Amino acid sequence: MEIKLKGGRTLKVKNITLDERDTLLDSVDYEYNNDGSVRGVKMMHSTMTKWMRTCLDGDTSDKFLMSLKLDEKTEIFTKLQSMFFVGEDKASK
């Protein structure tokens, strides 16, 4: 699998296990507005780093991750989340 960023960079994504996926999804702690809408993620930087180190196939060194702009990290994190939330909205029968 791959994700393509708006800036043109393409990153390979690993096939991760269900346990790894669940650990990543459990690590996201959302902050909410008074109306219940999502404001953001608590511990945003460490959460995004954890997701990128676990999910990206290739260089996830400090040097590489620190070379990414915040909007790129956010885009990567958002795209990874959308990949791993597949099937979460469907109730079991």
Legacy VTK file of the C-alpha trace (Angstrom):
# vtk DataFile Version 3.0
C-alpha trace
ASCII
DATASET POLYDATA
POINTS 93 float
0.000 0.000 0.000
1.033 3.581 -0.552
-0.154 7.026 0.359
0.481 10.052 -1.806
0.796 13.430 -0.153
-0.496 16.669 -1.637
3.112 17.798 -2.137
3.762 14.798 -4.393
5.731 12.611 -1.968
4.712 8.928 -2.013
5.218 6.792 1.096
4.913 3.033 1.400
2.706 1.660 4.169
3.395 -1.647 5.912
0.831 -4.360 6.335
0.379 -4.290 10.089
-1.219 -6.873 12.338
-4.623 -6.478 13.951
-2.906 -6.116 17.339
-0.668 -3.308 16.038
-3.697 -1.601 14.483
-5.677 -1.831 17.720
-2.756 -0.464 19.746
-2.470 2.496 17.394
-6.206 3.195 17.440
-6.256 2.939 21.254
-3.373 5.426 21.507
-5.376 8.256 19.939
-6.938 10.450 22.622
-9.240 13.075 21.105
-10.094 16.496 22.534
-13.663 17.669 21.958
-15.392 21.047 21.698
-18.446 21.810 23.848
-20.725 20.790 20.949
-19.090 17.356 20.763
-17.081 17.981 17.595
-13.445 16.913 17.525
-11.036 19.757 18.323
-7.835 17.777 17.989
-5.667 15.020 19.372
-3.962 15.062 22.780
-0.207 14.447 22.667
-0.409 15.072 18.933
3.300 14.916 18.110
4.114 11.689 19.950
0.944 10.077 18.591
1.813 10.972 14.990
5.415 9.783 15.455
4.185 6.454 16.874
1.853 5.973 13.900
4.520 6.864 11.336
7.206 4.627 12.902
4.769 1.697 13.093
3.093 2.091 9.705
5.576 3.501 7.238
7.725 1.061 5.300
11.144 2.607 4.840
13.061 5.347 6.596
11.412 6.365 9.868
14.583 7.718 11.443
14.536 10.834 13.587
16.280 12.681 10.761
13.584 11.755 8.226
10.624 12.399 10.534
12.046 15.759 11.628
12.439 16.736 7.955
8.663 16.537 7.495
6.608 19.701 7.877
3.774 19.663 10.408
1.174 19.685 7.631
2.852 16.631 6.045
2.874 14.763 9.369
-0.779 15.647 9.887
-1.671 14.512 6.364
0.188 11.207 6.830
-1.514 10.611 10.197
-4.955 11.450 8.778
-4.507 9.160 5.770
-3.253 6.316 7.951
-6.242 6.732 10.271
-8.654 6.572 7.348
-7.003 3.342 6.183
-7.311 1.677 9.592
-10.841 2.837 10.423
-12.204 0.867 7.444
-15.042 -1.325 8.663
-15.340 0.446 12.038
-18.736 1.964 11.118
-20.453 -1.326 10.278
-22.253 -3.128 13.069
-21.685 -6.835 13.488
-24.578 -9.234 12.912
LINES 1 94
93 0 1 2 3 4 5 6 7 8 9 10 11 12 13 14 15 16 17 18 19 20 21 22 23 24 25 26 27 28 29 30 31 32 33 34 35 36 37 38 39 40 41 42 43 44 45 46 47 48 49 50 51 52 53 54 55 56 57 58 59 60 61 62 63 64 65 66 67 68 69 70 71 72 73 74 75 76 77 78 79 80 81 82 83 84 85 86 87 88 89 90 91 92
